[in-house]
């Protein structure tokens, strides 16, 4: 759908003044069904104990076993049966991404091509339909974090090819993801680039991770880092399109995936993982990835892995749970939105006669919003703050009117219906 729409909201502080202008202009962008609502899950994350929370976000994909766990434990039939049961429990029929073992922590580790083939046979035996087999996890860190400098991109590519060939003999229709590089920039992106040069002809889903901080950045700097994911997607698309850097895969149509992401990688630090800043960053990063055409995203993680997760092990909600409950309504086609106020982030999606607008007020003061949208009627508005989560309250239903007051550091979902 190619059309230009103009949408003007009047936003400002409750004290003043110059309204903020949001403009929708340009063609719509189809949103992949698995671009929003994907999560990592492992043996340590019992979905059965958090069914209400998990089902409330309607997962679109699950990646198993996720993170370092995949290179520290063998992938076997019982684990794949557990994963199949976890998928079934969600009731939303999510796509399945299975991470094979690549790094060996012991000599008898099941990280060889024949073990990958056995995993494919085991998946078939338990009725698990694998959407992507992701070969290993963050191999760019094997040299430093695991003390094995032999793991160059070229060695990883050789392992990728061997495991791919072994699985393909069991399932000729299998699709493969990698290299699951630890970041979308810096040395990790260099590693990804060398992988593309050596393995561009055999990868179907080109993957990397996003962890911009360790939880020590200022709130403002942490929030602003969400914009980096857009630049990373553009850079990786340019890499794939360059025949000199992608001599084997040029001309092939592949998909992009961010199979782990979170504001902070520091699992034992709650700041910027289990707070409102993390929720606002997560929503913005997810929406930016979806609008950039990323096919798969997998938040880390669905249930507590330290301070990661939508809920803790006692199923007490974290702000990111509320964020994904808002995000699950963002589907159909995204409409490009620009804002005249850098503290107000907005995203719009259209699906049939409904339009969803997600507005994040990143400021520490409330903001007034004028709700008029030509050709549409506002039929609902819900928001949440960190206090909402702390009290385990329902979303705050905003009174519909000509204007709305958005609380500080809040994420608001506005629902519009097209007028007859």
C-alpha positions as CSV (number, residue, x, y, z in Angstrom):
1,X,0.0,0.0,0.0
2,X,1.7,3.2,-1.2
3,X,0.1,6.3,0.1
4,X,1.0,9.3,2.2
5,X,-0.9,10.0,5.4
6,X,-0.6,13.0,7.7
7,X,-1.3,12.5,11.3
8,X,-0.8,15.3,13.8
9,X,-0.9,14.9,17.5
10,X,-0.4,17.8,19.8
11,X,1.9,16.8,22.6
12,X,3.6,19.0,25.2
13,X,4.2,19.2,28.9
14,X,1.2,20.0,31.1
15,X,2.7,23.4,31.5
16,X,3.2,24.6,28.0
17,X,3.2,25.2,24.9
18,X,4.4,24.1,21.5
19,X,2.6,20.9,20.5
20,X,4.7,18.0,19.2
21,X,3.9,16.9,15.7
22,X,3.8,13.3,14.7
23,X,3.6,12.7,10.9
24,X,2.8,9.5,9.1
25,X,4.2,9.7,5.6
26,X,5.4,7.1,3.1
27,X,4.5,3.5,2.2
28,X,3.5,0.9,4.7
29,X,5.9,-1.8,5.8
30,X,4.7,-5.4,6.2
31,X,5.5,-6.8,9.7
32,X,6.8,-10.3,9.8
33,X,4.6,-12.6,12.0
34,X,7.7,-13.6,14.0
35,X,9.2,-10.1,14.2
36,X,7.5,-9.3,17.5
37,X,6.9,-11.7,20.4
38,X,9.8,-14.2,20.2
39,X,11.7,-15.4,23.3
40,X,14.5,-17.6,24.4
41,X,13.5,-20.5,26.7
42,X,15.6,-23.3,28.3
43,X,15.4,-26.1,30.8
44,X,15.7,-23.6,33.6
45,X,12.6,-21.7,32.5
46,X,9.5,-23.7,33.5
47,X,6.7,-22.3,31.3
48,X,4.2,-24.5,33.2
49,X,4.8,-22.4,36.3
50,X,4.1,-19.1,34.6
51,X,1.3,-20.0,32.1
52,X,-0.8,-16.9,32.7
53,X,2.1,-14.6,32.0
54,X,3.4,-16.5,29.0
55,X,0.1,-16.8,27.3
56,X,-0.6,-13.1,27.9
57,X,2.1,-12.2,25.5
58,X,1.1,-14.7,22.8
59,X,4.7,-15.9,21.8
60,X,5.3,-16.0,18.1
61,X,8.5,-18.0,18.3
62,X,10.7,-19.7,20.9
63,X,14.4,-20.4,20.7
64,X,15.8,-23.4,22.7
65,X,17.9,-23.9,24.7
66,X,19.1,-20.3,24.3
67,X,22.3,-18.6,25.3
68,X,25.3,-20.3,26.8
69,X,23.2,-23.2,27.9
70,X,23.3,-24.5,24.4
71,X,27.1,-24.9,24.5
72,X,27.2,-26.3,28.0
73,X,24.6,-29.1,27.7
74,X,23.9,-31.8,25.1
75,X,20.9,-31.5,22.9
76,X,19.0,-34.8,23.3
77,X,15.5,-36.3,22.9
78,X,14.3,-35.6,26.4
79,X,15.3,-31.9,26.0
80,X,13.6,-31.7,22.6
81,X,10.4,-33.3,24.1
82,X,10.5,-30.7,26.9
83,X,10.8,-27.9,24.2
84,X,7.9,-29.4,22.3
85,X,5.8,-29.4,25.5
86,X,6.7,-25.8,26.2
87,X,5.7,-24.8,22.7
88,X,2.3,-26.5,23.2
89,X,1.7,-24.9,26.5
90,X,1.8,-21.4,25.0
91,X,-1.3,-22.1,22.9
92,X,-0.2,-19.5,20.4
93,X,1.6,-22.0,18.1
94,X,5.0,-20.3,18.0
95,X,7.7,-21.1,15.5
96,X,10.5,-23.3,16.9
97,X,14.2,-22.4,16.7
98,X,16.6,-25.0,17.9
99,X,20.2,-24.1,18.8
100,X,22.7,-26.9,18.2
101,X,25.7,-27.5,20.4
102,X,29.0,-26.3,18.8
103,X,31.4,-25.6,21.6
104,X,32.7,-28.6,23.7
105,X,33.2,-28.3,27.4
106,X,34.3,-31.9,27.6
107,X,35.8,-34.5,25.3
108,X,32.5,-36.5,25.0
109,X,30.3,-33.5,24.3
110,X,27.7,-34.1,21.6
111,X,28.8,-31.3,19.4
112,X,29.7,-33.3,16.2
113,X,27.8,-33.5,12.9
114,X,26.4,-36.9,13.8
115,X,25.0,-35.5,17.0
116,X,23.2,-32.7,15.0
117,X,21.8,-35.3,12.7
118,X,20.6,-37.3,15.8
119,X,18.9,-34.1,17.1
120,X,17.1,-33.8,13.8
121,X,15.9,-37.4,14.1
122,X,14.9,-36.9,17.8
123,X,12.9,-33.8,16.8
124,X,11.0,-35.8,14.2
125,X,10.3,-38.6,16.7
126,X,8.7,-36.2,19.2
127,X,6.7,-34.4,16.6
128,X,8.7,-31.1,16.8
129,X,8.6,-29.1,13.6
130,X,11.8,-27.0,13.6
131,X,11.5,-23.7,11.7
132,X,15.3,-23.0,12.0
133,X,18.3,-24.9,13.3
134,X,20.7,-22.3,14.6
135,X,24.2,-23.6,14.7
136,X,25.8,-22.7,18.0
137,X,25.7,-19.5,20.0
138,X,28.0,-16.4,19.9
139,X,31.0,-18.2,18.5
140,X,32.8,-14.9,18.3
141,X,33.2,-15.1,22.1
142,X,34.7,-18.6,22.1
143,X,38.2,-17.3,21.8
144,X,37.9,-14.9,24.7
145,X,35.2,-16.1,27.1
146,X,36.0,-19.7,26.6
147,X,39.7,-19.4,26.1
148,X,39.9,-21.2,22.7
149,X,41.4,-18.9,20.0
150,X,41.1,-21.7,17.3
151,X,37.4,-20.6,16.8
152,X,37.9,-18.3,13.9
153,X,35.0,-17.4,11.7
154,X,36.4,-19.8,9.1
155,X,36.4,-22.7,11.6
156,X,32.9,-21.9,12.7
157,X,31.8,-21.8,9.0
158,X,33.3,-25.2,8.5
159,X,31.4,-26.5,11.6
160,X,28.2,-24.8,10.3
161,X,28.6,-26.5,6.9
162,X,29.2,-29.9,8.5
163,X,26.2,-29.7,10.9
164,X,24.0,-28.3,8.2
165,X,24.8,-31.1,5.8
166,X,24.2,-33.7,8.6
167,X,20.8,-32.3,9.5
168,X,19.8,-31.8,5.8
169,X,20.3,-35.6,5.2
170,X,17.6,-36.2,7.9
171,X,15.4,-33.3,6.8
172,X,16.0,-32.0,3.3
173,X,13.6,-29.1,4.0
174,X,15.5,-27.8,7.0
175,X,16.5,-24.1,7.3
176,X,19.6,-22.9,9.0
177,X,20.5,-19.8,11.1
178,X,23.8,-18.4,12.3
179,X,26.3,-17.2,13.3
180,X,24.4,-15.7,16.3
181,X,27.2,-13.2,16.8
182,X,27.2,-11.5,20.2
183,X,26.5,-8.0,18.9
184,X,25.5,-6.1,15.8
185,X,28.6,-3.9,15.8
186,X,32.3,-3.8,16.5
187,X,34.4,-7.0,16.5
188,X,31.2,-9.1,16.5
189,X,30.1,-7.6,13.3
190,X,33.6,-8.2,11.8
191,X,33.2,-11.8,12.8
192,X,29.8,-11.9,11.2
193,X,31.2,-10.4,8.0
194,X,33.9,-13.1,7.8
195,X,31.3,-15.7,8.3
196,X,29.2,-14.2,5.4
197,X,32.3,-14.3,3.1
198,X,32.9,-18.0,3.9
199,X,29.3,-19.3,4.3
200,X,27.0,-16.9,2.5
201,X,25.8,-19.8,0.2
202,X,24.4,-21.9,3.1
203,X,22.8,-19.7,5.7
204,X,19.0,-19.0,5.5
205,X,18.6,-16.7,8.5
206,X,21.6,-14.4,9.2
207,X,21.6,-13.8,13.0
208,X,23.2,-11.6,15.6
209,X,22.4,-10.3,19.1
210,X,21.9,-6.9,20.7
211,X,23.2,-6.1,24.2
212,X,24.2,-2.4,24.3
213,X,25.0,-2.0,28.0
214,X,26.0,-3.8,31.2
215,X,23.4,-1.9,33.4
216,X,25.7,0.9,34.4
217,X,24.9,3.5,31.7
218,X,22.7,6.5,32.6
219,X,19.0,6.0,31.9
220,X,19.1,8.5,29.2
221,X,22.1,6.9,27.4
222,X,20.5,3.5,27.8
223,X,17.2,4.6,26.2
224,X,18.9,6.3,23.3
225,X,20.9,3.2,22.4
226,X,17.6,1.7,21.1
227,X,18.2,3.7,17.9
228,X,21.4,1.7,17.2
229,X,19.6,-1.4,16.2
230,X,18.2,0.4,13.1
231,X,21.8,1.2,12.0
232,X,22.9,-2.3,12.7
233,X,20.2,-3.8,10.4
234,X,21.2,-1.3,7.6
235,X,24.9,-2.2,8.0
236,X,24.2,-5.9,7.8
237,X,21.9,-5.5,4.8
238,X,24.7,-3.6,3.1
239,X,27.2,-6.4,3.9
240,X,24.9,-9.0,2.4
241,X,24.4,-6.9,-0.8
242,X,28.2,-6.4,-1.4
243,X,29.5,-9.0,-3.9
244,X,33.1,-8.5,-2.7
245,X,32.1,-9.2,0.9
246,X,29.5,-11.9,0.0
247,X,31.0,-13.7,-3.0
248,X,29.2,-17.0,-2.4
249,X,25.7,-15.7,-1.3
250,X,25.2,-12.7,-3.5
251,X,21.8,-12.9,-5.2
252,X,20.4,-15.3,-2.6
253,X,17.3,-14.1,-0.7
254,X,17.8,-14.7,3.0
255,X,16.1,-13.4,6.2
256,X,17.6,-11.5,9.2
257,X,17.1,-12.5,12.8
258,X,18.1,-11.1,16.2
259,X,18.0,-14.2,18.3
260,X,18.9,-12.6,21.6
261,X,18.4,-9.0,22.7
262,X,18.1,-7.1,26.0
263,X,19.2,-3.7,27.2
264,X,21.9,-5.3,29.4
265,X,23.9,-8.5,29.3
266,X,24.7,-8.4,33.0
267,X,22.4,-11.1,34.3
268,X,23.1,-10.6,38.0
269,X,22.4,-6.8,37.9
270,X,18.7,-5.9,38.0
271,X,19.2,-2.3,36.8
272,X,18.2,-2.0,33.1
273,X,16.9,-5.6,33.1
274,X,14.1,-5.6,35.6
275,X,13.1,-1.9,35.6
276,X,11.0,0.5,33.5
277,X,13.9,1.8,31.5
278,X,14.5,-1.8,30.3
279,X,10.8,-2.1,29.3
280,X,10.8,1.1,27.3
281,X,14.1,0.2,25.6
282,X,12.8,-3.3,24.8
283,X,9.6,-2.0,23.2
284,X,11.5,0.6,21.1
285,X,14.2,-1.9,20.0
286,X,11.6,-4.5,19.1
287,X,9.5,-2.0,17.1
288,X,12.6,-0.7,15.3
289,X,13.7,-4.2,14.3
290,X,10.2,-5.1,13.0
291,X,10.0,-1.9,11.0
292,X,13.5,-2.5,9.6
293,X,12.2,-5.8,8.1
294,X,13.9,-8.2,10.6
295,X,12.0,-11.5,10.3
296,X,12.7,-13.0,13.7
297,X,13.4,-11.5,17.1
298,X,14.0,-13.5,20.3
299,X,14.0,-11.5,23.6
300,X,16.3,-12.9,26.3
301,X,14.4,-14.4,28.1
302,X,10.8,-15.5,28.7
303,X,11.2,-16.5,32.3
304,X,13.9,-15.5,34.9
305,X,17.5,-16.2,33.9
306,X,18.9,-14.1,36.7
307,X,17.4,-10.7,36.2
308,X,16.5,-11.5,32.6
309,X,12.9,-12.5,31.9
310,X,9.3,-11.2,31.8
311,X,8.7,-12.6,35.3
312,X,10.9,-13.9,38.1
313,X,11.0,-17.5,39.3
314,X,8.1,-16.7,41.6
315,X,6.2,-15.4,38.5
316,X,6.2,-11.8,39.9
317,X,5.9,-9.6,36.8
318,X,8.6,-7.3,35.6
319,X,8.0,-4.2,33.4
320,X,9.0,-6.1,30.2
321,X,6.0,-8.3,30.7
322,X,3.7,-5.3,30.4
323,X,5.7,-4.1,27.4
324,X,5.2,-7.3,25.5
325,X,1.5,-7.3,26.4
326,X,1.3,-4.0,24.6
327,X,3.6,-5.1,21.7
328,X,1.5,-8.2,20.8
329,X,-1.2,-5.8,19.3
330,X,1.3,-4.3,16.8
331,X,0.8,-6.4,13.6
332,X,-0.2,-6.0,10.0
333,X,1.7,-3.2,8.3
334,X,3.8,-0.5,10.0
335,X,3.3,3.1,9.1
336,X,6.3,5.4,9.2
337,X,6.0,8.0,12.0
338,X,8.2,10.9,12.7
339,X,8.1,13.0,15.9
340,X,9.1,16.6,16.4
341,X,10.0,15.8,20.1
342,X,12.9,13.5,20.6
343,X,11.5,12.5,24.0
344,X,8.3,11.1,22.5
345,X,8.6,7.9,20.5
346,X,5.7,6.8,18.3
347,X,5.0,3.8,16.1
348,X,1.8,3.0,14.2
349,X,0.5,-0.2,12.6
350,X,-2.6,-0.8,10.5
351,X,-4.5,-4.1,10.3
352,X,-7.8,-4.0,8.3
353,X,-9.9,-1.3,9.9
354,X,-7.9,-1.0,13.1
355,X,-4.9,1.2,13.7
356,X,-2.6,0.8,16.7
357,X,-0.3,3.6,17.9
358,X,2.3,3.0,20.5
359,X,3.6,6.1,22.2
360,X,6.5,6.1,24.7
361,X,7.0,9.1,26.9
362,X,10.7,8.8,27.9
363,X,10.6,12.0,29.9
364,X,10.4,12.1,33.6
365,X,7.4,14.5,33.4
366,X,3.9,13.9,32.1
367,X,3.0,14.8,28.5
368,X,-0.3,15.9,27.1
369,X,-1.5,14.2,23.9
370,X,-4.1,15.4,21.4
371,X,-5.8,12.3,20.1
372,X,-7.5,13.4,16.8
373,X,-6.7,11.3,13.8
374,X,-8.5,12.1,10.5
375,X,-10.7,9.2,9.4
376,X,-10.4,7.3,12.6
377,X,-12.1,7.2,16.0
378,X,-10.1,6.5,19.2
379,X,-11.8,3.5,20.9
380,X,-9.3,2.7,23.7
381,X,-6.1,3.9,25.5
382,X,-4.1,1.9,28.0
383,X,-0.8,2.7,29.6
384,X,1.5,1.5,32.4
385,X,4.2,2.9,34.6
386,X,6.8,1.3,36.9
387,X,4.3,1.8,39.7
388,X,1.7,-0.2,37.8
389,X,4.1,-3.1,37.7
390,X,5.2,-2.8,41.3
391,X,1.6,-3.1,42.5
392,X,0.9,-5.8,39.9
393,X,-2.1,-3.7,38.7
394,X,-3.9,-3.9,35.5
395,X,-3.1,-1.4,32.7
396,X,-4.2,2.2,33.4
397,X,-7.2,2.9,31.2
398,X,-7.0,6.5,30.1
399,X,-10.2,8.5,29.9
400,X,-10.9,9.1,26.2
401,X,-11.2,12.7,25.1
402,X,-9.7,15.4,23.0
403,X,-6.5,15.1,24.9
404,X,-4.8,12.4,27.1
405,X,-2.1,12.9,29.8
406,X,0.7,10.4,29.3
407,X,2.4,9.6,32.6
408,X,6.2,10.0,32.9
409,X,8.2,7.0,31.6
410,X,5.2,5.2,30.2
411,X,4.2,3.1,27.2
412,X,0.7,3.8,25.9
413,X,-1.3,1.9,23.4
414,X,-3.9,3.8,21.5
415,X,-6.5,1.8,19.5
416,X,-8.3,3.5,16.6
417,X,-11.1,2.2,14.4
418,X,-11.6,3.5,10.8
419,X,-14.8,5.6,10.5
420,X,-17.4,4.4,8.0
